[in-house]
């Protein structure tokens, strides 16, 4: 049996990850707003001992659509991603009705302020008993900029520069209080020890934040820091500060190269390889036979409206493809996008390598948006997961159910037992916090070394 075990997150996206999931006959109408449906899925994942549920987010209607950014919502009207619940509210509700599973939410550093975010995640960590995780993104579409008093989306490099400073401010705010600062001495009337309070007084290029935070230091020290970006800037931020990175790869070779590159950067920041979990996305379509699995996949593919597929591809590739022949080749000389650079590169490489038409490419990504789609039996999918896990490509996976709840139920029923039989996944939780699930240490308050030094002098 392998001593090292997989991390598995249930990556929840309203009705499921496939762009046509909401049209699936087994998906309840209105599921994207029904808390009962989210609760059902979270409890399924917790009963299966997943590390966490992960909630994606976007802060615009049709955020991945170029047409939506210009005010044309005809195509967006054919998708279920025009309406979904806000992550903090959803995860706080789930925290009250689950016990052990981690709760990871996506929040943009481009269209938020550090103090708000630090306060909300500290609160979620307290409410959940130490199960919160923050997926840091920089946002990548103009549709989001228009909702925040901006005419244009900030340039990619500037977004990542701001994100780095944003994170430093948030961590400084979480360290406003030492762990034992709140004495709550009723006899003397002293609520906290002022010697254990630290005022940030940050003044940088993007932010001026005095502090302190008006929430005690989170139970985990910091909620688990997750990063979702595979560009050069994204890799460097992950190496410097992330504890888990969500990434997209189509092949074992690509995943291995990414894994080696990012893990190889950690030493520059005084970090060990085990301090960062690399978790590619996987969209599993599972059947009791291979034929059944392929039939399930085709059933979803047949529900894709061509306009929706084209709009999805245009948004992800960073260029309007509506003027091109759907059955013609994907243009490879597109200008560099200001959106997701690594995803544009992945899609163009896939199109060139397999000589795909525009239609063939949008059909390929309609389920997983560039992540790894695997269709087969439980044993076949477990084989592929084990291959990546044991050959330097992944520390675990973000499981992306194609539709909910059925896609997750299939994975739990048919794949998870096979992974356990091979000793690759836990039978029970060994801890209570998300850090413990991931095998991550609790960070020390950054001000403690200074105070210890002063006390010794």
N, C-alpha and C positions, 0 to 999 in steps of 0.2 A: 504493500500500500504506500501511496505517496505521502510523505510528511507534509508537503505543501498542499494547501487546498484552495480551490477556486473561491473567488468572491463573485456573487451573482446579485445584480440589482434588477428589479422589475421596473422598466422604463415605461411610465404611463403617459400616453398621449390621448386624451379624451376618449374617443371610441376605438382607438387602435392606431397603429402606425401606418398601415396601408392607406393611401390617399382616398380609396373608395370604401374604407371600413364601415363608415356610417350607413352605407347601402346594403351591407351584409344582412341577410334575413334574421340572423341570430342576435344582432345588436339592437337593444331597445332604443326606440325613438326618444330623443332627448337625453341620452345617457351622458353626454358631455357636460350637462349641468346637474345631474342627479347624484347627490352625495352618496346615496345608498349604493350606487354602482361603484363609485370609487372605494367605498368601505369594503364592499364585497371583494374587490380585487386586492386591496391591501391586506385583508385577512387571509386570502388565499396565499399570498406571497409570504406572510408571516408564518402561517402554518407549515409552509415548505421550508422555512428557516432561511429565506433570502436575507442578504445583508441589509438591503434597503429598498424602498420604493423611491424612484426618481421622477420628479415632475418637471417636464419641459415648460417653457413659457415663451411668449412673444407679446409685445405690447403695441400691436397694431392689427387691424383686420386685414387679412391677406398679406401678412408681413413678408412672405416669400414670393409675392407676385409683383412683377414690374408694373402690370396693369393697375393693380390696386394703389400703388404709390402715386399714380397719375389720376386717380379718382374713378377708374373704370372697374366696377365691382361685378360685372356680368359673370366673369369666370369664377370669382370668389363665391358667388351665390351658389355654386355647385359643390362646395366643400363644407365639411363640418368644422373646419378650423377657424371659422369666423366668430366662434363663441366658445369660451372655455373659462373655467374657474381660475382665479388668481392664486398662485402657489402658497403664499404665506397663510392665507385664510384657509385653504384646503388642508395644508399640512398641520396647522394648529388644530383643526377639527379632528384629523386622523390621529394626532398625538393623544387625544383624550380617549380614544376607543381602540387603541392598539397598545401593546406592552413592550415589545422587544425590537421590532423592525426599525431600521434607520429611516430617516425622512430627509431626503435631499431635494432642495428647491433651486430652480434657476432664477437668478436675478442679475440684471445688467448693471455693469459699472458705468456705462455711458449715460444712462438715463435715470440714475438714482444718485443720492448723496450718501457719503460714508456714514454719517451719524445715524440716519434713518435705518440703514441696512444693519449696522452693528447692533442697534437697539432691538430690531425685530428678530434677528437670528439669535441673539442672547436670550430673548424671551422664549423663542421656540425651543431652545436647548433646555431651558428650565422647565417649561411646560411638559416636554417629552421625557425628562429625566436623562438628558444627555444623548439624544438620538439625532440631532440636527446636522445637516451638511449643506454647504453653500456651493452651488455650481456657478462659477464666475464666467460670465460671457460679456462680450463687448458690443453686442447687437450688430447686425450686418445688413440692414435694409433701410432705404430712404423712407419707407412708410412709417417707421418708428420715429425717425427724426421729426417728421411733420407734426407729431403729437406732443412734442416737447419744445415748442417755441423756436424751431430751427428750420431754415429753408433747405439745408443740405446736411447729409450725414457726415460726421467727422471722418477724416482720412484714417485708413487702417493703422498706420504707425502711431498716429496721435491717440487713437482709441486705446491701443495697448500701452502707450506711455501713461495715459491717465489711469488705466487699470492697475498698473504697478503701484502708483502712488496711492490709489484708492485702497488697495489691499493693505499697504503699510499703515494707513490711517485707521482702518477698521481693526487691525490687530492691536494697534496702540490703544484704541478705545476699549477693546475687550480686556486689556491689561490695566484699565483704570484702577481696579481694585485688586489687591492681593486676595488669595483664597480665604484667608481668615480675617479679613478687614472688618467684617460686621460682627462685633462682639455682642450686641444686643443685651447689654447689662441692665436689667430692669432696676436693680438696687441703686446703682450710681446714676442711672439715666443716660449712660453713654451708648449710643447706637452703633457707631463705628470708630475705629482707631484711625485718626487722621494721618499717622505716620505710614499707614499702609494704603493711602490714597495717592494716585499719581495723575497729575494733570498733563495732558498731551502737549498742548501748545504747538500744534503743527502749523507751519507756514511753508507751503511748497508752491510749485508752479501752477497746480490745478486746484488746490484746496487750502483753506485756512480753517482749522478746526481746533478749538481750545480744549474741549472736554471739561471734566470727565464724563464718562457714560453714566447715565442714571439707572443702570441695571448691574447687579453684581456680576463678577466674572463667571462665564458660563461653566456648567458642570464639567464639560470636556476641556476646559481651558479655552480652546477655540473650537467652534463647530468644525467638522471635517471640511477641509478646503479642497474643492474639486474644480477642475478647469476643463473647459471644452474648447479646444482649439489646437490645430496641428500645423499651423503656419510656422515659419521660423520664429516670429515673435511669440506665438503661443507656446511653442516648445520651450523657449527660454524662461517664460513665466512659470511654466509647469516645473521646470528643473529647479528654479529658485524657491518656489513656495507651495506648489500644489502637493496634495497628499493622494489624490487620485486624478487621473486624466481620462476623459471620454474621447474616443477617437474613432475614425472610420477607415476601414481597409477592406479591399476586395480579395486579397490574396495573402497566403501565408508569407510569401517573400516580402511584400510591402509591410505587413505587420511586424515581421522580424526586424526589418531595417529601422522602422520607427522606434520599436522597443529598445534596440541597441543604441540608437542615437540619443533618445531622451534619458535613458538610464545612464548613459556615458557622460552626460552633462552634470549629473548630480554632485560629483566629487568637487567641482569648482565652487560649490556652495556649502561644502562641508557636510554633505548628506550621503547616506548609504542607499544602495539600490532598493532595499526593502521599505524605505520610507515613502515610496511613491508607487501606487497601484496603477497599472496601465490596463484599461478596461475598454476594449473595442465593443462596438455595437453589433449585435447579431439578431436578425429577424428570422426566427425559426418557424417553419410551417411543417407540422409533425402529423404523420399518419401511422396507423398500425401496419400499413404496407406502403411501399414507395408509390404505388399507383394511387392510393388514397391521398397521400400527401400532395401529389401533383394535381389531383383533382381539386383539392382545397385551394391550392394556389391559383389554378386557372379560374376558379369561381370568382375569386377576388379580381383577377386581372380583367375579366370580362366586364366588370362594373366600372372600369375607368372611362370617364368621359374624355375624348381627345383634347378638348380645350383645357381641362384640368391638368392632364398629363403634360401638355405643352407649357402651361403657365408654371407648373411646379419646376420643370426643367429650366425654363428661362430664369426664374428667380434664383435657383441654386447655382446656375452656371454664370450668372451675372451679366446676361445679355438677352435682349428681346429676340427670340427666334421665330416670331410669328410670321415674318416675311419669307421664311425658307420653306422649301418643299418638305413635308413631314416624312416622306419616304426617301429623301435625299440624304447625303452625308452630313454629319455634324460639322459645322465650320470650326476649324482648328486654329484659325488666326484671330481669335477674339481678343479684344483689349483686356488687360489685366483688370480684374474686378476690384472694387472698393469694399466688396462684401467678404464672403468666406473664400479666401485665397486657396487654402488647402483643398476645399471641396471642388472649386473650379478645376484645379489641377488634376484631382482624382477623376472627375467626369470626363475631361478631355483625354486623359490617358486611357481610360476605359474605352471611349469611343474609337480612338485611333487603334488601339491594340486589337479590338475585336471587329473593327470596321462596321460599326453600328450606324444605322440611320437615326434621325431625330426621333422617330416613333419608337424604334427599338430601344433607344437609350432611355426615353421617359418610361417605357414599360419596365425596364430593368430597375429603375430607381423609385418607382411609384410606391413600393412597399417600404423600403428602408432608407431612401434619400441618400444613397451612396454607401450606406453600411452594408455589412455582409448578410446576404440572404441565403439561407440553407433550407432546402426542401428534402425531406426524407423521413425515415423511421426514427424512433427514439434512439436505437443503437447507432444508426448512421450519423445522426447529429451529435451524439455523445463522442463518437470517434473523431469527428472534426474538431470539437471543442477540446478534447484531450490532446490532439495533435498540436494545436496552437498553444495550449497551456504548457505542454512539456517540451516545446521546441523554441522557446524564447520569443514568443509573439504576444503573450497576454498573461496577466495575473488573474484574470476573471473576465466577465462579460456584462454588458448592459443588455439584458434580454428585452427585445422589442416586440411585444405581442402584435401580430398583424391585425387582429381584431380582438375586442374585449367583450366578455371575459373569456370566450372560448379559446383564443390563441394561447393565453397564459395557462388555462386549465390543461390543454394538450401538453404543453411543455412540462408542467409539474407532474402530470400523470405518466408520461412516456419517456421523458429525458432525465429528470432528476433522479428517479430510482436507479437508472443505469449509471449515472455519475457516482452515486453513493456506493453502488456495488463495486466500483473501481477504486473506492477510497478517495475520490476527488472532491467530494462535497460533504459538509457537515450533516450529522444526524440531528444534533441539537445545538442551540446557542450555548456558548461557553461564557458569555458576558452579557452585560445589559446595555452598553453604549455602542454607538456606531464605531467609535475608535476601536473598541474591543473586537467588534465583528471584523474590522479590516486589519486588525493586528498592528495598530498604530499607537505610538506612545502619546501620553498627554503632555502638551508643551508647557514648559515652565514660564511663569510670568517674566517678561523681558526686563522688568525693573529689579528683580530679586538679586542678580549678581552685583548691581551697583549698591544696593542696600547692605548686602553682606560685606562688601568691601569697605563701606563707610563704618560699619559696626566693628570691623577688625582693626581699623586704623586708630 
